[in-house]
Amino acid sequence: EGAVPQEYTAVKLRVIELPEELKEYEDKDLFLIAATLRPETMYGQTNCFVLPDGNYGIFKMPGDQYFIMAERAAKNMAYQDLTEEFGKYEQVGKVKGSVLIGTPLKAPLSKFEKIYTLPLLTISMNKGTGVVTSVPSDSPTDYATLMEYKNKADVRKKLKVEEEWVKDYEPFPIITIPGEESKEEGKEALSEPIDMIAVDLCKKMKIKSQKDVKKLEEAKDIAYKKGFNQGVFSYGDFIGEKVSVAKDKVKDMLVETGDALIYFE
Ligand code: A2H
């Protein structure tokens, strides 16, 4: 943890079919809580990630809602006035990440009615909520991981991912990086527009797996900076607006509809 607090948007992905182990939550409002730095990309969600070996807690939150996330996050939320009583949180259960794999969710703003929970082996349980929502068009890690599950039967088998959970899900453009026109009359453009920065980078850098951590680290930085500084929405409620300007509008909208909360750590 650095000296400067990082602002995350904690996005609520509703559990729409319970795994056997969680049947007692049948008539409850139960959510996986994903921490993101890019709330404006939520239109592009195709799946959600958890760490199979991760220990998650189930926490009772105000309004009779139940959040699945790392206990660390619940504790932090307690000191940000997000729980029933300041400084306190109520844990009602626990669940291993592996139990959540394959769980269908309803993700706010996603164009898909239903997305699935998949494994991601590079999740740190000491950051955010330990749950990562996946936007393969704009996050290189998300793209590399989803494509690996779509294309490699052996990886699916090893990580217990069913083809059913990935086969109908493709990244789609939500943010365009405009091309650069030449200043000189009649000269060809300096660069072409890019409609899915993460896809572009993974292809150019030949990233093929969630295990290519070194390259992914580099790609992640480029995607993040370009998306924020140059990106323009091509999908959703703010088409044509710059990401740097409208990012907060999407974030505020998610908070106002009760689909997300602001969380610092
Ligand atoms: B981001 P930082 Cl479109 N372990 O959200 C590993 N990764 C985690 C995590 C954890 N415990 N908690 C959150 N993250 C991911 C969207 C996104 C993200 C896009 C592009 C880039 C990007 C959709 N996935 O992150 O270490 C989450 O993925 C690249 C910076 O705090 C979160 O934002 O900088 C980001 O990493 C937080 O990483």
Residues whose N, C-alpha, C, O or C-beta is under 5 A from the ligand:
A	BS01	A2H	A35 T36 L37 R38 T41 T122 I123 S124 M125 K127 G128 G130 V131 V132 T133 S134 V135 D138 S139 K220 Y224
